[in-house]
Amino acid sequence: MTKPKLMQGNEACVAGALAAGIGFYAGYPITPSTEIAELLAEALPKIGGYFIQMEDEISSMGATIGASLTGKKSMTATSGPGFSLKQENLGYAVMTEVPCVVVNVQRSGPSTGVPTAPAQGDVMQARWGTHGDHAIIALSPSSVRECFDVTVRAFNLSEKYRIPVILLFDEIVGHMRERIEIPEPGTYEVIDRSKTTLPPSEYKPYDAPLDGVAPLVPFGTGYRYHVTGLTHDRTGFATSKPKEIDYKLRRLSTKIEMNLQDILQWESLQCEDADVIVVAYGGTARSAKAAMEMAREKGLKVGLFRPVTIWPFPGDELIKVATGKRVIVAEMNLGQMATEVERILKQDIEKVNRVDGEPLTPQEILDQIEGV
């Protein structure tokens, strides 16, 4: 481990991106994610990387995709309004299977909302923000150290599955400071996109099995291929053939759905003997854990289920620990994840919500547990 540091969540995200091998960042300053851009503007040129402040969030997403096609591990960061602007190009990255990482440090909304206030209102937008059928991966850390670990993992999953990965922080996690130790290089896994052994004349950029991923060769290395947001065949050129369209669109989902064992990450605390399961993620999970501990001190059997991978949601794991039990979902919105939990468990659940720009407190969650 390196020397312990007092770090902010956004700062740990930058450290994770550098550890994962980031080579390009394009972004536009927006509270509460701006520290990510500021720190990478300083760090990337020192390691031969590239930083560019774009004119808006739309172009930031486009530049991130373009840089990734040249072989650079690429990232952009934003908050709610900017995340909305990125959606069309995010869909383009999904369709063209271009790896990249998109950080959304959530704040209160809609619209400009309260720029400095925490929220978790972009959960469903992370899953369904772009049009069309497709899978997505979204990760939600709950601590500063996890900001580092999950950022590295986001790059790894993006490179491995040729898919944009969303890092869904909230302002609490992005701006709080904790004492952490950054692991030494070589002690954590770093995955690079796969390479092809085929000559340029035989290479097809989308030639993969239904559950697989084709190698993505960087532009400028002697391989010429077509990239388009139109539905395309294995060569990358647009197609109107129903069989090829069906295969392409199904593969966008099955390459994720058939690799859930590798993708899903969650934490289950004291759920085995619990009568009550609290489901929480991101910054709210910290209050939920404290509420669980307070309830246990009072003799109440309470457990915490915390998804780190929130999309795809680890539904099978939740079913194992929560079916037939009393379930409470705590989140800083009006019930976005609660809807998904209710769909998965097929039972009534309880909700603890807050949307006034203040964090949910342990006492509020404990009050719900106790039925106050």
C-alpha positions in Angstrom: 0.0 0.0 0.0 1.0 3.6 -0.5 1.2 6.1 2.3 -2.3 6.9 3.7 -3.9 10.0 2.4 -7.0 12.1 3.2 -8.8 12.0 -0.1 -12.1 13.1 -1.6 -14.3 10.7 -3.5 -13.8 12.6 -6.8 -10.0 12.6 -6.2 -10.0 8.8 -5.6 -11.9 8.4 -8.8 -9.1 10.2 -10.6 -6.5 8.0 -8.9 -8.5 4.9 -10.0 -8.7 6.2 -13.6 -4.9 6.8 -13.7 -4.3 3.3 -12.2 -6.5 1.7 -14.8 -4.5 3.4 -17.6 -6.7 6.3 -18.7 -5.2 8.1 -21.7 -7.9 10.7 -22.6 -10.5 12.8 -20.8 -13.0 15.2 -22.4 -15.4 17.1 -20.3 -17.2 20.2 -19.4 -17.1 21.7 -15.8 -20.2 21.0 -13.8 -20.9 20.8 -10.1 -20.3 18.5 -8.2 -18.0 16.6 -10.6 -15.6 19.4 -11.5 -12.7 18.2 -9.3 -12.4 15.2 -11.6 -11.8 17.4 -14.6 -9.5 19.7 -12.7 -7.2 16.9 -11.4 -7.0 15.1 -14.7 -6.2 18.4 -16.5 -3.1 18.4 -14.4 -2.3 14.7 -14.3 -2.8 13.5 -17.9 -0.3 15.7 -19.7 2.4 14.5 -17.3 1.9 10.8 -18.4 1.5 11.5 -22.1 -2.3 11.5 -21.9 -4.7 14.1 -23.3 -7.2 16.4 -21.6 -9.6 18.6 -23.5 -12.3 20.9 -22.1 -15.1 20.8 -24.7 -17.7 23.4 -25.5 -20.5 21.3 -24.1 -21.5 17.8 -22.8 -22.6 16.5 -26.2 -19.2 17.1 -27.7 -17.5 15.8 -24.6 -19.2 12.4 -25.0 -18.4 12.4 -28.7 -14.7 13.2 -28.1 -14.6 10.4 -25.5 -15.9 7.9 -28.0 -13.5 9.1 -30.8 -10.5 8.9 -28.5 -11.4 5.4 -27.5 -11.5 4.3 -31.1 -7.8 5.3 -31.4 -7.0 2.9 -28.6 -7.0 5.3 -25.6 -8.8 4.4 -22.4 -11.3 7.3 -22.2 -13.5 8.9 -19.6 -15.8 11.8 -19.2 -17.5 13.1 -16.0 -20.6 15.2 -15.4 -23.7 15.6 -13.3 -27.4 15.3 -13.9 -28.0 18.0 -16.6 -24.9 17.0 -18.5 -25.7 13.4 -18.2 -29.0 14.1 -20.0 -27.1 15.8 -22.8 -24.8 12.8 -23.2 -27.6 10.4 -23.8 -27.7 10.3 -27.6 -23.9 9.8 -27.9 -24.0 7.3 -25.1 -26.5 5.3 -27.2 -24.0 5.7 -30.1 -21.3 4.2 -27.9 -23.6 1.3 -27.0 -24.4 0.6 -30.6 -20.9 0.9 -31.9 -19.5 -1.0 -28.9 -16.9 1.6 -28.0 -15.5 1.2 -24.4 -15.5 4.3 -22.3 -16.3 5.4 -18.7 -19.0 8.0 -17.9 -19.0 9.4 -14.3 -22.2 11.0 -13.1 -21.9 12.7 -9.7 -25.6 13.1 -9.0 -27.1 16.3 -7.6 -30.6 17.4 -6.9 -32.9 17.9 -10.0 -34.7 18.1 -12.4 -33.1 20.8 -14.5 -30.6 22.9 -12.7 -32.1 21.9 -9.4 -29.8 22.4 -6.4 -26.3 22.0 -7.9 -24.6 21.5 -4.6 -27.1 19.1 -3.0 -26.9 15.3 -3.0 -29.4 13.1 -4.8 -29.9 9.7 -6.3 -32.4 10.8 -9.0 -30.5 9.5 -12.0 -30.8 5.7 -11.3 -33.4 5.0 -13.9 -31.8 7.5 -16.4 -28.6 5.5 -16.1 -30.5 2.4 -17.3 -33.1 3.8 -19.7 -31.7 7.2 -20.7 -30.9 6.2 -24.2 -33.5 4.9 -26.7 -33.7 1.4 -28.0 -33.0 -2.1 -26.5 -29.6 -2.5 -25.0 -27.8 -3.5 -21.8 -25.7 -1.1 -19.7 -23.4 -1.4 -16.7 -23.7 1.1 -13.9 -21.7 1.0 -10.7 -22.3 2.9 -7.4 -19.5 3.2 -4.8 -20.2 4.0 -1.2 -16.8 5.1 0.1 -13.8 7.0 -1.0 -11.7 3.8 -1.2 -14.4 2.2 -3.2 -14.3 5.2 -5.6 -10.8 4.1 -6.5 -11.6 0.4 -6.7 -14.9 0.8 -8.6 -13.3 3.2 -11.1 -10.6 0.6 -11.9 -13.3 -2.0 -12.3 -15.4 0.3 -14.5 -12.5 0.6 -17.0 -11.9 -3.2 -16.8 -15.5 -4.0 -17.5 -15.7 -1.4 -20.3 -12.6 -2.7 -22.1 -13.6 -6.4 -21.6 -17.2 -6.1 -22.9 -16.8 -3.1 -25.3 -19.5 -1.1 -23.5 -19.9 2.3 -21.9 -19.8 1.9 -18.1 -21.5 4.4 -15.9 -20.1 5.4 -12.5 -23.1 6.6 -10.6 -21.7 8.5 -7.6 -23.8 10.9 -5.5 -22.6 14.3 -4.2 -22.0 12.8 -0.7 -19.6 10.2 -2.0 -18.0 12.5 -4.5 -17.2 15.3 -2.0 -16.6 13.5 1.3 -13.1 12.9 2.5 -11.8 9.8 4.1 -8.4 8.4 5.0 -7.5 5.7 2.5 -4.5 3.8 1.2 -4.1 3.4 -2.5 -2.9 -0.1 -3.4 0.4 -0.4 -5.2 0.4 -1.0 -9.0 0.4 -4.8 -9.7 -1.8 -5.6 -6.7 -5.0 -5.0 -8.6 -6.2 -6.2 -12.0 -6.0 -4.0 -15.1 -7.7 -5.3 -18.2 -7.0 -4.0 -21.7 -9.2 -4.6 -24.7 -8.4 -7.8 -26.6 -6.3 -7.8 -29.7 -6.8 -9.5 -33.0 -4.5 -12.0 -34.6 -6.2 -11.6 -38.0 -4.6 -9.6 -40.8 -6.4 -6.4 -41.9 -8.0 -8.0 -44.9 -9.8 -10.5 -42.7 -10.7 -8.4 -39.7 -14.4 -7.7 -38.9 -15.0 -5.4 -35.9 -18.3 -7.0 -34.9 -17.6 -10.6 -35.6 -18.5 -12.2 -32.2 -20.7 -15.0 -30.9 -24.0 -14.0 -29.3 -22.5 -13.8 -25.8 -19.1 -12.6 -26.9 -17.1 -9.5 -27.8 -15.0 -9.0 -30.9 -11.5 -7.4 -30.6 -11.5 -3.7 -31.2 -8.4 -2.6 -33.2 -7.3 1.0 -32.8 -7.7 3.4 -35.7 -4.4 4.3 -37.3 -2.8 0.8 -36.9 -3.3 -0.4 -40.4 -6.9 -1.7 -40.0 -9.7 0.1 -41.8 -13.3 -0.5 -40.7 -16.6 1.3 -40.7 -18.2 2.7 -37.5 -21.8 3.8 -37.6 -24.8 4.3 -35.3 -27.0 2.5 -37.9 -27.7 -1.1 -37.1 -24.8 -2.9 -38.8 -23.5 -6.4 -39.6 -20.3 -8.0 -38.6 -18.3 -5.8 -40.9 -19.6 -2.6 -39.4 -21.6 -1.5 -42.5 -25.3 -0.7 -42.1 -27.7 -3.5 -42.8 -31.5 -3.8 -43.4 -31.6 -7.6 -43.2 -33.9 -8.7 -40.4 -31.7 -11.6 -39.3 -28.6 -9.4 -39.0 -30.5 -6.7 -37.2 -32.0 -9.2 -34.7 -28.6 -10.7 -34.1 -26.9 -7.4 -33.5 -29.5 -6.0 -31.1 -29.8 -9.3 -29.1 -26.0 -9.4 -28.7 -25.9 -5.9 -27.2 -27.8 -7.4 -24.3 -26.7 -11.1 -24.2 -23.0 -10.2 -24.0 -23.9 -8.7 -20.6 -26.7 -11.0 -19.5 -24.7 -14.1 -20.1 -21.7 -12.8 -18.1 -23.5 -11.7 -14.9 -21.2 -13.8 -12.7 -18.3 -11.7 -13.8 -20.1 -8.3 -13.8 -22.3 -8.3 -10.6 -21.0 -7.0 -7.3 -22.9 -6.6 -4.1 -22.5 -6.6 -0.3 -24.8 -8.5 2.0 -24.4 -7.7 5.7 -26.1 -9.8 8.4 -28.9 -10.9 6.1 -28.8 -14.5 7.1 -30.8 -14.2 10.3 -32.5 -10.9 9.5 -36.2 -10.4 9.7 -35.8 -7.0 8.0 -33.7 -6.3 4.9 -32.7 -2.7 4.1 -31.7 -2.1 0.5 -29.5 0.9 -0.1 -26.6 2.0 -2.4 -24.1 4.9 -2.7 -24.0 7.4 0.0 -27.3 6.3 1.5 -25.9 2.9 2.2 -23.7 4.5 4.8 -26.7 5.7 6.8 -28.4 2.4 6.2 -25.5 0.5 7.7 -25.5 2.7 10.7 -29.3 2.2 11.1 -28.8 -1.5 10.9 -26.2 -1.4 13.6 -28.4 0.7 15.8 -31.3 -1.7 15.3 -29.1 -4.7 16.1 -28.1 -3.0 19.4 -31.9 -2.9 20.2 -32.3 -6.6 19.5 -33.9 -6.1 16.1 -32.7 -8.6 13.4 -31.9 -6.3 10.5 -29.6 -6.8 7.5 -28.3 -4.6 4.7 -28.2 -5.5 1.0 -26.0 -3.1 -0.9 -25.8 -3.4 -4.7 -22.5 -2.0 -6.1 -23.4 -3.0 -9.6 -26.9 -1.4 -9.8 -27.3 -2.2 -13.5 -27.6 -5.0 -14.2 -29.2 -5.3 -10.7 -28.2 -8.4 -8.7 -31.8 -9.6 -8.4 -31.1 -13.3 -7.9 -28.9 -12.5 -4.9 -31.5 -10.2 -3.4 -34.1 -12.9 -3.9 -31.9 -15.3 -1.9 -31.7 -13.1 1.2 -34.9 -11.1 1.1 -37.8 -13.2 -0.2 -40.7 -13.3 2.3 -39.0 -10.9 4.6 -39.8 -7.3 5.4 -37.9 -5.1 2.9 -37.2 -1.4 3.2 -35.5 0.5 0.3 -33.8 3.7 1.3 -32.7 6.2 -1.3 -32.4 9.9 -2.1 -35.2 10.0 -4.7 -38.9 9.2 -4.7 -38.5 5.5 -5.2 -36.6 4.7 -8.3 -34.7 1.6 -7.1 -37.7 0.6 -5.0 -39.6 0.0 -8.1 -37.0 -2.4 -9.4 -36.8 -4.2 -6.0 -40.5 -4.6 -5.9 -40.5 -6.0 -9.4 -37.8 -8.5 -8.6 -39.2 -9.7 -5.2 -42.9 -9.6 -6.4 -43.9 -8.5 -2.9 -44.9 -5.2 -1.2 -41.9 -3.2 0.1 -41.5 -0.1 2.2 -39.7 3.1 1.2 -37.7 5.7 3.0 -37.1 8.7 0.7 -35.7 12.2 0.9 -35.5 14.8 -1.9 -34.9 18.0 -0.1 -31.2 18.1 -0.8 -30.2 16.7 2.6 -28.9 13.1 3.1 -31.1 10.4 4.6 -30.1 10.0 8.3 -29.6 6.7 10.1 -32.4 7.8 12.5 -34.9 8.2 9.6 -34.1 4.7 8.4 -34.3 3.3 12.0 -37.6 5.0 12.5 -39.0 3.1 9.5 -37.5 -0.2 10.8 -39.2 0.4 14.2 -42.4 1.5 12.6 -42.3 4.9 14.2 
